[in-house]
């Protein structure tokens, strides 16, 4: 019974080969698992920081909103003036729309007004009766 059968030896060798391959496969899987743990930990830290930042922003917005609610409304005459201003802006939009899109003339240019003159070219010193500018000196 002390002698092992060749089949037993073959099974033992196969078993050892399987264990070796298992160890080879487990090693990268465990390192990947550790990497995922680190990534998850970092992601949790980032999420907590974002949550804290968002909470602070919401608190700041709440404070601003409370201050605005406590502020008195503008005087009625200023409110009426602002309302009339925006109404006039709304009325003049169709007149300005073509000009602003580059498709038509300026709304204040009427048929009775002459077209705008083009800009003048800058004049030279001779045209104004001035002496010419001195030439730049060259290095000696």
C-alpha positions as YAML, in Angstrom:
chain: A
units: angstrom
residues:
- id: 1
  name: UNK
  ca: [0.00, 0.00, 0.00]
- id: 2
  name: UNK
  ca: [2.98, 2.22, 0.27]
- id: 3
  name: UNK
  ca: [3.35, 2.32, -3.45]
- id: 4
  name: UNK
  ca: [1.20, 4.93, -5.19]
- id: 5
  name: UNK
  ca: [-0.50, 3.99, -8.32]
- id: 6
  name: UNK
  ca: [0.44, 5.95, -11.45]
- id: 7
  name: UNK
  ca: [-3.14, 7.20, -11.65]
- id: 8
  name: UNK
  ca: [-2.90, 8.63, -8.13]
- id: 9
  name: UNK
  ca: [0.35, 10.41, -9.01]
- id: 10
  name: UNK
  ca: [-1.23, 11.84, -12.13]
- id: 11
  name: UNK
  ca: [-4.25, 13.08, -10.11]
- id: 12
  name: UNK
  ca: [-1.97, 14.66, -7.52]
- id: 13
  name: UNK
  ca: [-0.02, 16.48, -10.27]
- id: 14
  name: UNK
  ca: [-3.25, 17.71, -11.88]
- id: 15
  name: UNK
  ca: [-4.49, 18.87, -8.49]
- id: 16
  name: UNK
  ca: [-1.26, 20.83, -7.88]
- id: 17
  name: UNK
  ca: [-1.48, 22.36, -11.39]
- id: 18
  name: UNK
  ca: [-5.06, 23.45, -10.74]
- id: 19
  name: UNK
  ca: [-4.05, 25.02, -7.41]
- id: 20
  name: UNK
  ca: [-1.15, 26.87, -9.07]
- id: 21
  name: UNK
  ca: [-3.40, 28.27, -11.86]
- id: 22
  name: UNK
  ca: [-6.01, 29.25, -9.26]
- id: 23
  name: UNK
  ca: [-3.37, 31.19, -7.31]
- id: 24
  name: UNK
  ca: [-2.21, 32.90, -10.54]
- id: 25
  name: UNK
  ca: [-5.77, 33.95, -11.33]
- id: 26
  name: UNK
  ca: [-6.61, 35.07, -7.80]
- id: 27
  name: UNK
  ca: [-3.65, 37.44, -7.56]
- id: 28
  name: UNK
  ca: [-4.78, 39.97, -10.26]
- id: 29
  name: UNK
  ca: [-8.38, 39.66, -9.09]
- id: 30
  name: UNK
  ca: [-7.42, 40.58, -5.54]
- id: 31
  name: UNK
  ca: [-5.32, 43.53, -6.71]
- id: 32
  name: UNK
  ca: [-8.22, 44.73, -8.86]
- id: 33
  name: UNK
  ca: [-10.53, 44.37, -5.85]
- id: 34
  name: UNK
  ca: [-8.20, 46.55, -3.79]
- id: 35
  name: UNK
  ca: [-8.09, 49.15, -6.58]
- id: 36
  name: UNK
  ca: [-11.90, 49.20, -6.69]
- id: 37
  name: UNK
  ca: [-12.03, 49.67, -2.92]
- id: 38
  name: UNK
  ca: [-9.68, 52.66, -3.17]
- id: 39
  name: UNK
  ca: [-11.67, 54.14, -6.06]
- id: 40
  name: UNK
  ca: [-14.92, 53.70, -4.16]
- id: 41
  name: UNK
  ca: [-13.43, 55.33, -1.05]
- id: 42
  name: UNK
  ca: [-12.28, 58.31, -3.14]
- id: 43
  name: UNK
  ca: [-15.68, 58.58, -4.80]
- id: 44
  name: UNK
  ca: [-17.38, 58.58, -1.40]
- id: 45
  name: UNK
  ca: [-15.05, 61.40, -0.27]
- id: 46
  name: UNK
  ca: [-15.83, 63.41, -3.40]
- id: 47
  name: UNK
  ca: [-19.57, 62.87, -2.92]
- id: 48
  name: UNK
  ca: [-19.38, 63.96, 0.71]
- id: 49
  name: UNK
  ca: [-17.45, 67.08, -0.24]
- id: 50
  name: UNK
  ca: [-20.02, 67.88, -2.95]
- id: 51
  name: UNK
  ca: [-22.87, 67.31, -0.50]
- id: 52
  name: UNK
  ca: [-21.25, 69.67, 2.03]
- id: 53
  name: UNK
  ca: [-20.67, 72.28, -0.70]
- id: 54
  name: UNK
  ca: [-24.28, 71.98, -1.92]
- id: 55
  name: UNK
  ca: [-25.58, 72.30, 1.63]
- id: 56
  name: UNK
  ca: [-23.56, 75.48, 2.12]
- id: 57
  name: UNK
  ca: [-24.83, 76.88, -1.19]
- id: 58
  name: UNK
  ca: [-28.44, 76.10, -0.27]
- id: 59
  name: UNK
  ca: [-28.00, 77.79, 3.10]
- id: 60
  name: UNK
  ca: [-26.52, 80.87, 1.41]
- id: 61
  name: UNK
  ca: [-29.41, 80.98, -1.07]
- id: 62
  name: UNK
  ca: [-31.90, 80.66, 1.78]
- id: 63
  name: UNK
  ca: [-30.26, 83.61, 3.59]
- id: 64
  name: UNK
  ca: [-30.39, 85.72, 0.42]
- id: 65
  name: UNK
  ca: [-34.01, 84.77, -0.17]
- id: 66
  name: UNK
  ca: [-34.91, 85.71, 3.41]
- id: 67
  name: UNK
  ca: [-33.18, 89.09, 3.02]
- id: 68
  name: UNK
  ca: [-35.03, 89.75, -0.24]
- id: 69
  name: UNK
  ca: [-38.37, 88.89, 1.36]
- id: 70
  name: UNK
  ca: [-37.69, 91.33, 4.17]
- id: 71
  name: UNK
  ca: [-36.83, 94.16, 1.78]
- id: 72
  name: UNK
  ca: [-39.66, 96.65, 1.16]
- id: 73
  name: UNK
  ca: [-41.07, 96.96, -2.34]
- id: 74
  name: UNK
  ca: [-39.94, 99.92, -4.45]
- id: 75
  name: UNK
  ca: [-41.99, 103.08, -4.36]
- id: 76
  name: UNK
  ca: [-45.15, 102.95, -6.49]
- id: 77
  name: UNK
  ca: [-44.00, 105.75, -8.81]
- id: 78
  name: UNK
  ca: [-40.70, 103.93, -9.52]
- id: 79
  name: UNK
  ca: [-42.56, 100.69, -10.07]
- id: 80
  name: UNK
  ca: [-44.90, 102.42, -12.54]
- id: 81
  name: UNK
  ca: [-41.94, 104.04, -14.34]
- id: 82
  name: UNK
  ca: [-40.19, 100.66, -14.65]
- id: 83
  name: UNK
  ca: [-43.38, 99.05, -15.97]
- id: 84
  name: UNK
  ca: [-43.82, 101.77, -18.61]
- id: 85
  name: UNK
  ca: [-40.14, 101.46, -19.61]
- id: 86
  name: UNK
  ca: [-40.40, 97.72, -20.23]
- id: 87
  name: UNK
  ca: [-43.69, 98.20, -22.09]
- id: 88
  name: UNK
  ca: [-41.99, 100.69, -24.44]
- id: 89
  name: UNK
  ca: [-39.10, 98.27, -24.94]
- id: 90
  name: UNK
  ca: [-41.56, 95.52, -25.85]
- id: 91
  name: UNK
  ca: [-43.32, 97.86, -28.31]
- id: 92
  name: UNK
  ca: [-40.08, 98.86, -30.04]
- id: 93
  name: UNK
  ca: [-38.72, 95.33, -30.51]
- id: 94
  name: UNK
  ca: [-40.33, 94.81, -33.96]
- id: 95
  name: UNK
  ca: [-38.83, 98.08, -35.23]
- id: 96
  name: UNK
  ca: [-35.32, 97.15, -34.07]
- id: 97
  name: UNK
  ca: [-35.42, 93.44, -34.91]
- id: 98
  name: UNK
  ca: [-34.43, 93.72, -38.60]
- id: 99
  name: UNK
  ca: [-31.64, 96.19, -37.81]
- id: 100
  name: UNK
  ca: [-30.21, 94.03, -35.02]
- id: 101
  name: UNK
  ca: [-30.28, 90.98, -37.30]
- id: 102
  name: UNK
  ca: [-28.44, 92.98, -39.98]
- id: 103
  name: UNK
  ca: [-31.36, 92.83, -42.41]
- id: 104
  name: UNK
  ca: [-32.60, 96.41, -42.44]
- id: 105
  name: UNK
  ca: [-31.85, 100.09, -41.84]
- id: 106
  name: UNK
  ca: [-31.48, 101.75, -38.47]
- id: 107
  name: UNK
  ca: [-34.98, 102.36, -37.05]
- id: 108
  name: UNK
  ca: [-34.36, 106.08, -36.51]
- id: 109
  name: UNK
  ca: [-33.29, 106.59, -40.16]
- id: 110
  name: UNK
  ca: [-36.48, 107.79, -41.78]
- id: 111
  name: UNK
  ca: [-37.08, 108.57, -45.44]
- id: 112
  name: UNK
  ca: [-36.66, 112.29, -44.72]
- id: 113
  name: UNK
  ca: [-33.20, 111.83, -43.21]
- id: 114
  name: UNK
  ca: [-30.16, 111.54, -45.47]
- id: 115
  name: UNK
  ca: [-28.24, 108.28, -45.18]
- id: 116
  name: UNK
  ca: [-25.38, 108.30, -42.76]
- id: 117
  name: UNK
  ca: [-22.02, 109.39, -44.12]
- id: 118
  name: UNK
  ca: [-19.20, 106.89, -44.13]
- id: 119
  name: UNK
  ca: [-16.37, 107.52, -41.68]
- id: 120
  name: UNK
  ca: [-13.62, 109.79, -42.94]
- id: 121
  name: UNK
  ca: [-10.16, 108.48, -43.63]
- id: 122
  name: UNK
  ca: [-7.56, 109.74, -41.18]
- id: 123
  name: UNK
  ca: [-5.82, 112.73, -42.65]
- id: 124
  name: UNK
  ca: [-2.08, 113.05, -43.06]
- id: 125
  name: UNK
  ca: [0.08, 115.82, -41.68]
- id: 126
  name: UNK
  ca: [0.23, 117.50, -45.12]
- id: 127
  name: UNK
  ca: [-3.56, 117.75, -45.29]
- id: 128
  name: UNK
  ca: [-3.63, 119.64, -41.99]
- id: 129
  name: UNK
  ca: [-0.72, 121.95, -42.83]
- id: 130
  name: UNK
  ca: [1.60, 120.41, -40.24]
- id: 131
  name: UNK
  ca: [5.29, 119.65, -40.68]
- id: 132
  name: UNK
  ca: [6.17, 116.02, -41.40]
- id: 133
  name: UNK
  ca: [7.16, 113.73, -38.57]
- id: 134
  name: UNK
  ca: [10.88, 113.08, -38.10]
- id: 135
  name: UNK
  ca: [12.18, 109.81, -39.48]
- id: 136
  name: UNK
  ca: [13.36, 107.23, -36.98]
- id: 137
  name: UNK
  ca: [17.12, 107.15, -36.52]
- id: 138
  name: UNK
  ca: [19.04, 104.09, -37.53]
- id: 139
  name: UNK
  ca: [21.58, 102.48, -35.22]
- id: 140
  name: UNK
  ca: [25.16, 103.48, -35.98]
...
